[in-house]
């Protein structure tokens, strides 16, 4: 049987985890939110450009 496949092994593994501090967590969360918003704006701009291109220039 695997060594970590017991309650004692699981507790030992949990103690080895390096948990993020609240400051690091806030920084990383802000980074994710900013990049998500940037990608959303990028895809919105691409969609708007494609809609404009297809309707106004090509008349589709």
CHARMM-style PDB file with segment names, atoms N, HN, CA, C and O in Angstrom:
ATOM      1  N   UNK     1       0.845  -1.172   0.000  1.00  0.00      PROA
ATOM      2  CA  UNK     1       0.000   0.000   0.000  1.00  0.00      PROA
ATOM      3  C   UNK     1       0.898   1.246   0.000  1.00  0.00      PROA
ATOM      4  O   UNK     1       1.991   1.238   0.567  1.00  0.00      PROA
ATOM      5  N   UNK     2       0.423   2.300  -0.637  1.00  0.00      PROA
ATOM      6  HN  UNK     2      -0.465   2.307  -1.097  1.00  0.00      PROA
ATOM      7  CA  UNK     2       1.201   3.530  -0.700  1.00  0.00      PROA
ATOM      8  C   UNK     2       1.322   4.168   0.678  1.00  0.00      PROA
ATOM      9  O   UNK     2       0.407   4.095   1.498  1.00  0.00      PROA
ATOM     10  N   UNK     3       2.468   4.793   0.913  1.00  0.00      PROA
ATOM     11  HN  UNK     3       3.212   4.852   0.247  1.00  0.00      PROA
ATOM     12  CA  UNK     3       2.748   5.371   2.223  1.00  0.00      PROA
ATOM     13  C   UNK     3       1.802   6.529   2.558  1.00  0.00      PROA
ATOM     14  O   UNK     3       1.373   6.676   3.703  1.00  0.00      PROA
ATOM     15  N   UNK     4       1.483   7.340   1.559  1.00  0.00      PROA
ATOM     16  HN  UNK     4       1.831   7.221   0.629  1.00  0.00      PROA
ATOM     17  CA  UNK     4       0.658   8.510   1.815  1.00  0.00      PROA
ATOM     18  C   UNK     4      -0.823   8.168   1.840  1.00  0.00      PROA
ATOM     19  O   UNK     4      -1.646   9.033   2.137  1.00  0.00      PROA
ATOM     20  N   UNK     5      -1.176   6.938   1.538  1.00  0.00      PROA
ATOM     21  HN  UNK     5      -0.507   6.235   1.297  1.00  0.00      PROA
ATOM     22  CA  UNK     5      -2.580   6.552   1.451  1.00  0.00      PROA
ATOM     23  C   UNK     5      -3.113   6.140   2.821  1.00  0.00      PROA
ATOM     24  O   UNK     5      -3.633   5.037   2.993  1.00  0.00      PROA
ATOM     25  N   UNK     6      -2.977   7.034   3.782  1.00  0.00      PROA
ATOM     26  HN  UNK     6      -2.555   7.930   3.642  1.00  0.00      PROA
ATOM     27  CA  UNK     6      -3.513   6.837   5.127  1.00  0.00      PROA
ATOM     28  C   UNK     6      -3.742   8.218   5.720  1.00  0.00      PROA
ATOM     29  O   UNK     6      -3.260   9.216   5.184  1.00  0.00      PROA
ATOM     30  N   UNK     7      -4.461   8.275   6.802  1.00  0.00      PROA
ATOM     31  HN  UNK     7      -4.852   7.464   7.238  1.00  0.00      PROA
ATOM     32  CA  UNK     7      -4.735   9.563   7.438  1.00  0.00      PROA
ATOM     33  C   UNK     7      -3.435  10.241   7.863  1.00  0.00      PROA
ATOM     34  O   UNK     7      -3.272  11.443   7.656  1.00  0.00      PROA
ATOM     35  N   UNK     8      -2.526   9.499   8.444  1.00  0.00      PROA
ATOM     36  HN  UNK     8      -2.659   8.523   8.612  1.00  0.00      PROA
ATOM     37  CA  UNK     8      -1.245  10.069   8.880  1.00  0.00      PROA
ATOM     38  C   UNK     8      -0.441  10.577   7.677  1.00  0.00      PROA
ATOM     39  O   UNK     8       0.164  11.647   7.744  1.00  0.00      PROA
ATOM     40  N   UNK     9      -0.435   9.819   6.589  1.00  0.00      PROA
ATOM     41  HN  UNK     9      -0.927   8.950   6.535  1.00  0.00      PROA
ATOM     42  CA  UNK     9       0.280  10.242   5.387  1.00  0.00      PROA
ATOM     43  C   UNK     9      -0.331  11.482   4.767  1.00  0.00      PROA
ATOM     44  O   UNK     9       0.385  12.363   4.292  1.00  0.00      PROA
ATOM     45  N   UNK    10      -1.662  11.552   4.770  1.00  0.00      PROA
ATOM     46  HN  UNK    10      -2.243  10.836   5.156  1.00  0.00      PROA
ATOM     47  CA  UNK    10      -2.345  12.725   4.218  1.00  0.00      PROA
ATOM     48  C   UNK    10      -2.031  13.960   5.056  1.00  0.00      PROA
ATOM     49  O   UNK    10      -1.767  15.029   4.506  1.00  0.00      PROA
ATOM     50  N   UNK    11      -2.056  13.826   6.370  1.00  0.00      PROA
ATOM     51  HN  UNK    11      -2.271  12.958   6.817  1.00  0.00      PROA
ATOM     52  CA  UNK    11      -1.746  14.957   7.252  1.00  0.00      PROA
ATOM     53  C   UNK    11      -0.307  15.418   7.038  1.00  0.00      PROA
ATOM     54  O   UNK    11      -0.036  16.618   7.026  1.00  0.00      PROA
ATOM     55  N   UNK    12       0.604  14.484   6.871  1.00  0.00      PROA
ATOM     56  HN  UNK    12       0.384  13.509   6.881  1.00  0.00      PROA
ATOM     57  CA  UNK    12       2.003  14.832   6.602  1.00  0.00      PROA
ATOM     58  C   UNK    12       2.127  15.607   5.295  1.00  0.00      PROA
ATOM     59  O   UNK    12       2.854  16.599   5.226  1.00  0.00      PROA
ATOM     60  N   UNK    13       1.422  15.161   4.263  1.00  0.00      PROA
ATOM     61  HN  UNK    13       0.831  14.356   4.319  1.00  0.00      PROA
ATOM     62  CA  UNK    13       1.477  15.855   2.975  1.00  0.00      PROA
ATOM     63  C   UNK    13       0.862  17.244   3.069  1.00  0.00      PROA
ATOM     64  O   UNK    13       1.375  18.187   2.467  1.00  0.00      PROA
ATOM     65  N   UNK    14      -0.228  17.383   3.815  1.00  0.00      PROA
ATOM     66  HN  UNK    14      -0.645  16.617   4.304  1.00  0.00      PROA
ATOM     67  CA  UNK    14      -0.861  18.697   3.974  1.00  0.00      PROA
ATOM     68  C   UNK    14       0.087  19.666   4.677  1.00  0.00      PROA
ATOM     69  O   UNK    14       0.119  20.850   4.341  1.00  0.00      PROA
ATOM     70  N   UNK    15       0.851  19.180   5.639  1.00  0.00      PROA
ATOM     71  HN  UNK    15       0.825  18.218   5.911  1.00  0.00      PROA
ATOM     72  CA  UNK    15       1.807  20.042   6.341  1.00  0.00      PROA
ATOM     73  C   UNK    15       2.944  20.492   5.433  1.00  0.00      PROA
ATOM     74  O   UNK    15       3.563  21.523   5.696  1.00  0.00      PROA
ATOM     75  N   UNK    16       3.232  19.747   4.375  1.00  0.00      PROA
ATOM     76  HN  UNK    16       2.729  18.910   4.162  1.00  0.00      PROA
ATOM     77  CA  UNK    16       4.307  20.117   3.442  1.00  0.00      PROA
ATOM     78  C   UNK    16       3.880  21.205   2.463  1.00  0.00      PROA
ATOM     79  O   UNK    16       4.724  21.842   1.832  1.00  0.00      PROA
ATOM     80  N   UNK    17       2.587  21.415   2.338  1.00  0.00      PROA
ATOM     81  HN  UNK    17       1.901  20.897   2.850  1.00  0.00      PROA
ATOM     82  CA  UNK    17       2.081  22.401   1.380  1.00  0.00      PROA
ATOM     83  C   UNK    17       2.484  23.796   1.829  1.00  0.00      PROA
ATOM     84  O   UNK    17       2.383  24.135   3.008  1.00  0.00      PROA
ATOM     85  N   UNK    18       2.941  24.601   0.874  1.00  0.00      PROA
ATOM     86  HN  UNK    18       3.022  24.325  -0.084  1.00  0.00      PROA
ATOM     87  CA  UNK    18       3.272  25.995   1.150  1.00  0.00      PROA
ATOM     88  C   UNK    18       2.052  26.828   0.780  1.00  0.00      PROA
ATOM     89  O   UNK    18       1.790  27.078  -0.396  1.00  0.00      PROA
ATOM     90  N   UNK    19       1.315  27.250   1.791  1.00  0.00      PROA
ATOM     91  HN  UNK    19       1.527  27.046   2.747  1.00  0.00      PROA
ATOM     92  CA  UNK    19       0.103  28.014   1.554  1.00  0.00      PROA
ATOM     93  C   UNK    19       0.463  29.469   1.269  1.00  0.00      PROA
ATOM     94  O   UNK    19       1.404  30.002   1.856  1.00  0.00      PROA
ATOM     95  N   UNK    20      -0.269  30.101   0.386  1.00  0.00      PROA
ATOM     96  HN  UNK    20      -1.033  29.668  -0.092  1.00  0.00      PROA
ATOM     97  CA  UNK    20      -0.028  31.502   0.045  1.00  0.00      PROA
ATOM     98  C   UNK    20      -0.477  32.402   1.187  1.00  0.00      PROA
ATOM     99  O   UNK    20      -1.439  32.111   1.899  1.00  0.00      PROA
ATOM    100  N   UNK    21       0.252  33.505   1.339  1.00  0.00      PROA
ATOM    101  HN  UNK    21       1.033  33.741   0.761  1.00  0.00      PROA
ATOM    102  CA  UNK    21      -0.157  34.497   2.334  1.00  0.00      PROA
ATOM    103  C   UNK    21      -1.327  35.295   1.752  1.00  0.00      PROA
ATOM    104  O   UNK    21      -1.524  35.293   0.537  1.00  0.00      PROA
ATOM    105  N   UNK    22      -2.098  35.969   2.590  1.00  0.00      PROA
ATOM    106  HN  UNK    22      -1.938  35.971   3.577  1.00  0.00      PROA
ATOM    107  CA  UNK    22      -3.205  36.778   2.070  1.00  0.00      PROA
ATOM    108  C   UNK    22      -2.739  37.841   1.074  1.00  0.00      PROA
ATOM    109  O   UNK    22      -3.449  38.153   0.119  1.00  0.00      PROA
ATOM    110  N   UNK    23      -1.547  38.393   1.297  1.00  0.00      PROA
ATOM    111  HN  UNK    23      -0.970  38.140   2.073  1.00  0.00      PROA
ATOM    112  CA  UNK    23      -1.015  39.410   0.380  1.00  0.00      PROA
ATOM    113  C   UNK    23      -0.729  38.794  -0.992  1.00  0.00      PROA
ATOM    114  O   UNK    23      -1.073  39.375  -2.020  1.00  0.00      PROA
ATOM    115  N   UNK    24      -0.097  37.615  -1.004  1.00  0.00      PROA
ATOM    116  HN  UNK    24       0.183  37.142  -0.168  1.00  0.00      PROA
ATOM    117  CA  UNK    24       0.182  36.924  -2.269  1.00  0.00      PROA
ATOM    118  C   UNK    24      -1.110  36.517  -2.964  1.00  0.00      PROA
ATOM    119  O   UNK    24      -1.224  36.621  -4.185  1.00  0.00      PROA
ATOM    120  N   UNK    25      -2.076  36.058  -2.187  1.00  0.00      PROA
ATOM    121  HN  UNK    25      -1.983  35.974  -1.195  1.00  0.00      PROA
ATOM    122  CA  UNK    25      -3.352  35.639  -2.742  1.00  0.00      PROA
ATOM    123  C   UNK    25      -4.070  36.813  -3.397  1.00  0.00      PROA
ATOM    124  O   UNK    25      -4.634  36.668  -4.482  1.00  0.00      PROA
ATOM    125  N   UNK    26      -4.055  37.978  -2.746  1.00  0.00      PROA
ATOM    126  HN  UNK    26      -3.598  38.096  -1.865  1.00  0.00      PROA
ATOM    127  CA  UNK    26      -4.685  39.170  -3.309  1.00  0.00      PROA
ATOM    128  C   UNK    26      -3.978  39.601  -4.589  1.00  0.00      PROA
ATOM    129  O   UNK    26      -4.632  39.962  -5.568  1.00  0.00      PROA
ATOM    130  N   UNK    27      -2.654  39.568  -4.588  1.00  0.00      PROA
ATOM    131  HN  UNK    27      -2.122  39.275  -3.793  1.00  0.00      PROA
ATOM    132  CA  UNK    27      -1.879  39.956  -5.777  1.00  0.00      PROA
ATOM    133  C   UNK    27      -2.166  39.018  -6.942  1.00  0.00      PROA
ATOM    134  O   UNK    27      -2.402  39.468  -8.063  1.00  0.00      PROA
ATOM    135  N   UNK    28      -2.146  37.721  -6.677  1.00  0.00      PROA
ATOM    136  HN  UNK    28      -1.954  37.356  -5.766  1.00  0.00      PROA
ATOM    137  CA  UNK    28      -2.399  36.747  -7.738  1.00  0.00      PROA
ATOM    138  C   UNK    28      -3.835  36.836  -8.251  1.00  0.00      PROA
ATOM    139  O   UNK    28      -4.076  36.694  -9.450  1.00  0.00      PROA
ATOM    140  N   UNK    29      -4.788  37.070  -7.349  1.00  0.00      PROA
ATOM    141  HN  UNK    29      -4.592  37.186  -6.375  1.00  0.00      PROA
ATOM    142  CA  UNK    29      -6.183  37.215  -7.763  1.00  0.00      PROA
ATOM    143  C   UNK    29      -6.361  38.451  -8.638  1.00  0.00      PROA
ATOM    144  O   UNK    29      -7.073  38.406  -9.641  1.00  0.00      PROA
ATOM    145  N   UNK    30      -5.717  39.551  -8.260  1.00  0.00      PROA
ATOM    146  HN  UNK    30      -5.139  39.587  -7.445  1.00  0.00      PROA
ATOM    147  CA  UNK    30      -5.798  40.771  -9.064  1.00  0.00      PROA
ATOM    148  C   UNK    30      -5.195  40.549 -10.445  1.00  0.00      PROA
ATOM    149  O   UNK    30      -5.732  41.034 -11.441  1.00  0.00      PROA
ATOM    150  N   UNK    31      -4.092  39.823 -10.513  1.00  0.00      PROA
ATOM    151  HN  UNK    31      -3.657  39.429  -9.704  1.00  0.00      PROA
ATOM    152  CA  UNK    31      -3.467  39.524 -11.801  1.00  0.00      PROA
ATOM    153  C   UNK    31      -4.409  38.720 -12.687  1.00  0.00      PROA
ATOM    154  O   UNK    31      -4.545  39.008 -13.876  1.00  0.00      PROA
ATOM    155  N   UNK    32      -5.052  37.722 -12.116  1.00  0.00      PROA
ATOM    156  HN  UNK    32      -4.941  37.488 -11.150  1.00  0.00      PROA
ATOM    157  CA  UNK    32      -5.986  36.894 -12.888  1.00  0.00      PROA
ATOM    158  C   UNK    32      -7.160  37.730 -13.379  1.00  0.00      PROA
ATOM    159  O   UNK    32      -7.570  37.602 -14.533  1.00  0.00      PROA
ATOM    160  N   UNK    33      -7.703  38.581 -12.522  1.00  0.00      PROA
ATOM    161  HN  UNK    33      -7.370  38.686 -11.585  1.00  0.00      PROA
ATOM    162  CA  UNK    33      -8.849  39.412 -12.909  1.00  0.00      PROA
ATOM    163  C   UNK    33      -8.456  40.390 -14.007  1.00  0.00      PROA
ATOM    164  O   UNK    33      -9.216  40.587 -14.955  1.00  0.00      PROA
ATOM    165  N   UNK    34      -7.284  41.007 -13.896  1.00  0.00      PROA
ATOM    166  HN  UNK    34      -6.667  40.848 -13.126  1.00  0.00      PROA
ATOM    167  CA  UNK    34      -6.829  41.970 -14.911  1.00  0.00      PROA
ATOM    168  C   UNK    34      -6.618  41.282 -16.255  1.00  0.00      PROA
ATOM    169  O   UNK    34      -7.058  41.795 -17.284  1.00  0.00      PROA
ATOM    170  N   UNK    35      -5.953  40.129 -16.261  1.00  0.00      PROA
ATOM    171  HN  UNK    35      -5.596  39.712 -15.425  1.00  0.00      PROA
ATOM    172  CA  UNK    35      -5.726  39.423 -17.518  1.00  0.00      PROA
ATOM    173  C   UNK    35      -7.032  38.918 -18.119  1.00  0.00      PROA
ATOM    174  O   UNK    35      -7.196  38.937 -19.339  1.00  0.00      PROA
ATOM    175  N   UNK    36      -7.960  38.467 -17.287  1.00  0.00      PROA
ATOM    176  HN  UNK    36      -7.828  38.451 -16.296  1.00  0.00      PROA
ATOM    177  CA  UNK    36      -9.259  38.023 -17.787  1.00  0.00      PROA
ATOM    178  C   UNK    36     -10.004  39.183 -18.433  1.00  0.00      PROA
ATOM    179  O   UNK    36     -10.595  39.025 -19.501  1.00  0.00      PROA
ATOM    180  N   UNK    37      -9.978  40.343 -17.795  1.00  0.00      PROA
ATOM    181  HN  UNK    37      -9.497  40.472 -16.927  1.00  0.00      PROA
ATOM    182  CA  UNK    37     -10.629  41.523 -18.362  1.00  0.00      PROA
ATOM    183  C   UNK    37      -9.953  41.948 -19.664  1.00  0.00      PROA
ATOM    184  O   UNK    37     -10.631  42.330 -20.618  1.00  0.00      PROA
ATOM    185  N   UNK    38      -8.629  41.885 -19.710  1.00  0.00      PROA
ATOM    186  HN  UNK    38      -8.078  41.575 -18.936  1.00  0.00      PROA
ATOM    187  CA  UNK    38      -7.906  42.258 -20.930  1.00  0.00      PROA
ATOM    188  C   UNK    38      -8.256  41.321 -22.080  1.00  0.00      PROA
ATOM    189  O   UNK    38      -8.488  41.777 -23.199  1.00  0.00      PROA
ATOM    190  N   UNK    39      -8.297  40.019 -21.817  1.00  0.00      PROA
ATOM    191  HN  UNK    39      -8.109  39.649 -20.907  1.00  0.00      PROA
ATOM    192  CA  UNK    39      -8.670  39.075 -22.866  1.00  0.00      PROA
ATOM    193  C   UNK    39     -10.120  39.267 -23.286  1.00  0.00      PROA
ATOM    194  O   UNK    39     -10.440  39.139 -24.467  1.00  0.00      PROA
ATOM    195  N   UNK    40     -11.006  39.573 -22.335  1.00  0.00      PROA
ATOM    196  HN  UNK    40     -10.746  39.677 -21.375  1.00  0.00      PROA
ATOM    197  CA  UNK    40     -12.408  39.821 -22.677  1.00  0.00      PROA
ATOM    198  C   UNK    40     -12.522  41.027 -23.602  1.00  0.00      PROA
ATOM    199  O   UNK    40     -13.263  40.991 -24.584  1.00  0.00      PROA
ATOM    200  N   UNK    41     -11.791  42.094 -23.290  1.00  0.00      PROA
ATOM    201  HN  UNK    41     -11.189  42.124 -22.492  1.00  0.00      PROA
ATOM    202  CA  UNK    41     -11.810  43.278 -24.155  1.00  0.00      PROA
ATOM    203  C   UNK    41     -11.218  42.976 -25.527  1.00  0.00      PROA
ATOM    204  O   UNK    41     -11.721  43.461 -26.540  1.00  0.00      PROA
ATOM    205  N   UNK    42     -10.164  42.185 -25.566  1.00  0.00      PROA
ATOM    206  HN  UNK    42      -9.756  41.790 -24.743  1.00  0.00      PROA
ATOM    207  CA  UNK    42      -9.555  41.814 -26.839  1.00  0.00      PROA
ATOM    208  C   UNK    42     -10.539  41.042 -27.709  1.00  0.00      PROA
ATOM    209  O   UNK    42     -10.703  41.351 -28.890  1.00  0.00      PROA
ATOM    210  N   UNK    43     -11.195  40.036 -27.129  1.00  0.00      PROA
ATOM    211  HN  UNK    43     -11.062  39.785 -26.170  1.00  0.00      PROA
ATOM    212  CA  UNK    43     -12.140  39.244 -27.913  1.00  0.00      PROA
ATOM    213  C   UNK    43     -13.375  40.059 -28.294  1.00  0.00      PROA
ATOM    214  O   UNK    43     -13.945  39.850 -29.365  1.00  0.00      PROA
ATOM    215  N   UNK    44     -13.789  40.977 -27.440  1.00  0.00      PROA
ATOM    216  HN  UNK    44     -13.326  41.147 -26.570  1.00  0.00      PROA
ATOM    217  CA  UNK    44     -14.893  41.870 -27.779  1.00  0.00      PROA
ATOM    218  C   UNK    44     -14.511  42.757 -28.959  1.00  0.00      PROA
ATOM    219  O   UNK    44     -15.315  42.959 -29.869  1.00  0.00      PROA
ATOM    220  N   UNK    45     -13.294  43.283 -28.947  1.00  0.00      PROA
ATOM    221  HN  UNK    45     -12.641  43.119 -28.207  1.00  0.00      PROA
ATOM    222  CA  UNK    45     -12.822  44.117 -30.054  1.00  0.00      PROA
ATOM    223  C   UNK    45     -12.725  43.302 -31.343  1.00  0.00      PROA
ATOM    224  O   UNK    45     -13.088  43.795 -32.411  1.00  0.00      PROA
ATOM    225  N   UNK    46     -12.247  42.077 -31.258  1.00  0.00      PROA
ATOM    226  HN  UNK    46     -11.953  41.676 -30.390  1.00  0.00      PROA
ATOM    227  CA  UNK    46     -12.171  41.211 -32.445  1.00  0.00      PROA
ATOM    228  C   UNK    46     -13.554  40.924 -33.004  1.00  0.00      PROA
ATOM    229  O   UNK    46     -13.750  40.952 -34.219  1.00  0.00      PROA
ATOM    230  N   UNK    47     -14.508  40.650 -32.135  1.00  0.00      PROA
ATOM    231  HN  UNK    47     -14.348  40.627 -31.148  1.00  0.00      PROA
ATOM    232  CA  UNK    47     -15.873  40.376 -32.571  1.00  0.00      PROA
ATOM    233  C   UNK    47     -16.490  41.615 -33.207  1.00  0.00      PROA
ATOM    234  O   UNK    47     -17.149  41.519 -34.242  1.00  0.00      PROA
ATOM    235  N   UNK    48     -16.284  42.775 -32.596  1.00  0.00      PROA
ATOM    236  HN  UNK    48     -15.749  42.854 -31.755  1.00  0.00      PROA
ATOM    237  CA  UNK    48     -16.821  44.019 -33.147  1.00  0.00      PROA
ATOM    238  C   UNK    48     -16.191  44.326 -34.502  1.00  0.00      PROA
ATOM    239  O   UNK    48     -16.883  44.754 -35.425  1.00  0.00      PROA
ATOM    240  N   UNK    49     -14.889  44.111 -34.625  1.00  0.00      PROA
ATOM    241  HN  UNK    49     -14.326  43.763 -33.875  1.00  0.00      PROA
ATOM    242  CA  UNK    49     -14.225  44.346 -35.905  1.00  0.00      PROA
ATOM    243  C   UNK    49     -14.761  43.408 -36.976  1.00  0.00      PROA
ATOM    244  O   UNK    49     -15.040  43.838 -38.096  1.00  0.00      PROA
ATOM    245  N   UNK    50     -14.908  42.135 -36.642  1.00  0.00      PROA
ATOM    246  HN  UNK    50     -14.682  41.786 -35.733  1.00  0.00      PROA
ATOM    247  CA  UNK    50     -15.437  41.179 -37.619  1.00  0.00      PROA
ATOM    248  C   UNK    50     -16.858  41.535 -38.028  1.00  0.00      PROA
ATOM    249  O   UNK    50     -17.206  41.428 -39.204  1.00  0.00      PROA
ATOM    250  N   UNK    51     -17.680  41.957 -37.080  1.00  0.00      PROA
ATOM    251  HN  UNK    51     -17.397  42.044 -36.125  1.00  0.00      PROA
ATOM    252  CA  UNK    51     -19.051  42.353 -37.403  1.00  0.00      PROA
ATOM    253  C   UNK    51     -19.043  43.572 -38.319  1.00  0.00      PROA
ATOM    254  O   UNK    51     -19.779  43.615 -39.305  1.00  0.00      PROA
ATOM    255  N   UNK    52     -18.217  44.558 -37.996  1.00  0.00      PROA
ATOM    256  HN  UNK    52     -17.619  44.523 -37.194  1.00  0.00      PROA
ATOM    257  CA  UNK    52     -18.118  45.753 -38.841  1.00  0.00      PROA
ATOM    258  C   UNK    52     -17.600  45.390 -40.228  1.00  0.00      PROA
ATOM    259  O   UNK    52     -18.134  45.854 -41.235  1.00  0.00      PROA
ATOM    260  N   UNK    53     -16.566  44.565 -40.280  1.00  0.00      PROA
ATOM    261  HN  UNK    53     -16.132  44.188 -39.462  1.00  0.00      PROA
ATOM    262  CA  UNK    53     -15.964  44.176 -41.555  1.00  0.00      PROA
ATOM    263  C   UNK    53     -16.967  43.445 -42.433  1.00  0.00      PROA
ATOM    264  O   UNK    53     -17.071  43.730 -43.626  1.00  0.00      PROA
ATOM    265  N   UNK    54     -17.694  42.519 -41.860  1.00  0.00      PROA
ATOM    266  HN  UNK    54     -17.609  42.288 -40.890  1.00  0.00      PROA
ATOM    267  CA  UNK    54     -18.635  41.724 -42.651  1.00  0.00      PROA
ATOM    268  C   UNK    54     -19.852  42.526 -43.083  1.00  0.00      PROA
ATOM    269  O   UNK    54     -20.342  42.336 -44.196  1.00  0.00      PROA
ATOM    270  N   UNK    55     -20.353  43.417 -42.236  1.00  0.00      PROA
ATOM    271  HN  UNK    55     -19.956  43.572 -41.331  1.00  0.00      PROA
ATOM    272  CA  UNK    55     -21.571  44.150 -42.584  1.00  0.00      PROA
ATOM    273  C   UNK    55     -21.293  45.382 -43.435  1.00  0.00      PROA
ATOM    274  O   UNK    55     -21.958  45.576 -44.453  1.00  0.00      PROA
ATOM    275  N   UNK    56     -20.356  46.200 -43.063  1.00  0.00      PROA
ATOM    276  HN  UNK    56     -19.815  46.042 -42.236  1.00  0.00      PROA
ATOM    277  CA  UNK    56     -20.132  47.460 -43.768  1.00  0.00      PROA
ATOM    278  C   UNK    56     -19.274  47.307 -45.019  1.00  0.00      PROA
ATOM    279  O   UNK    56     -19.584  47.904 -46.050  1.00  0.00      PROA
ATOM    280  N   UNK    57     -18.227  46.540 -44.953  1.00  0.00      PROA
ATOM    281  HN  UNK    57     -17.974  46.055 -44.116  1.00  0.00      PROA
ATOM    282  CA  UNK    57     -17.329  46.439 -46.096  1.00  0.00      PROA
ATOM    283  C   UNK    57     -17.763  45.373 -47.097  1.00  0.00      PROA
ATOM    284  O   UNK    57     -17.690  45.590 -48.307  1.00  0.00      PROA
ATOM    285  N   UNK    58     -18.204  44.247 -46.609  1.00  0.00      PROA
ATOM    286  HN  UNK    58     -18.263  44.070 -45.627  1.00  0.00      PROA
ATOM    287  CA  UNK    58     -18.579  43.159 -47.513  1.00  0.00      PROA
ATOM    288  C   UNK    58     -20.076  43.112 -47.788  1.00  0.00      PROA
ATOM    289  O   UNK    58     -20.507  42.480 -48.753  1.00  0.00      PROA
ATOM    290  N   UNK    59     -20.861  43.763 -46.963  1.00  0.00      PROA
ATOM    291  HN  UNK    59     -20.511  44.276 -46.179  1.00  0.00      PROA
ATOM    292  CA  UNK    59     -22.304  43.783 -47.159  1.00  0.00      PROA
ATOM    293  C   UNK    59     -22.970  42.437 -46.934  1.00  0.00      PROA
ATOM    294  O   UNK    59     -24.000  42.139 -47.539  1.00  0.00      PROA
ATOM    295  N   UNK    60     -22.398  41.642 -46.084  1.00  0.00      PROA
ATOM    296  HN  UNK    60     -21.562  41.885 -45.592  1.00  0.00      PROA
ATOM    297  CA  UNK    60     -22.967  40.313 -45.816  1.00  0.00      PROA
ATOM    298  C   UNK    60     -24.034  40.420 -44.763  1.00  0.00      PROA
ATOM    299  OT1 UNK    60     -24.639  39.414 -44.393  1.00  0.00      PROA
TER     300      UNK     60
END
